[in-house]
Amino acid sequence: MSIIAAYNEAWENENTEALGEIIHDDCVFNPHVGGITMSKSDIIGFVSGGNTPKSEQNRILFENDEVGVAHSIVHFANGSTSEAVLSFMRFKDGKIVSMETGATPLSDDYKVVGQDN
């Protein structure tokens, strides 16, 4: 199983033990909001905290032994606007050692730049 597929499965099943095996101890996560940097324990905290964001339409766009790129639609437990999220990951020792995301809000009134209607 690919690293990204294993990560998605562990996340979906809220399996913190499996996430602990997939995420490198030195992992750094730079999410697309807030200008913050998160650690392995912060990522696992999302799942163990009971407010796990849910994803659907998970797609692996590219993956090899060094990097992976994934896309999904993410719905947040706090009710904020769902987002189309693109994730870029680096791997080390077969685990995720860094992750960055970019996202597009999917609110009903969202319009692409230049869209008139």
Number of C-alpha atoms within 10 A of each C-alpha: 6 13 20 22 14 15 21 18 14 19 21 15 11 19 15 18 10 16 23 17 15 21 24 19 14 13 20 21 20 17 16 16 10 7 7 9 14 14 18 20 15 13 18 20 14 15 19 14 9 10 12 18 16 15 19 13 10 15 15 16 12 12 17 11 13 14 18 20 19 19 21 18 19 20 18 14 12 9 8 10 13 19 18 17 18 19 18 17 21 20 21 15 10 15 23 27 22 21 20 16 17 15 18 15 16 15 11 7 7 10 12 8 6 6 7 6 6
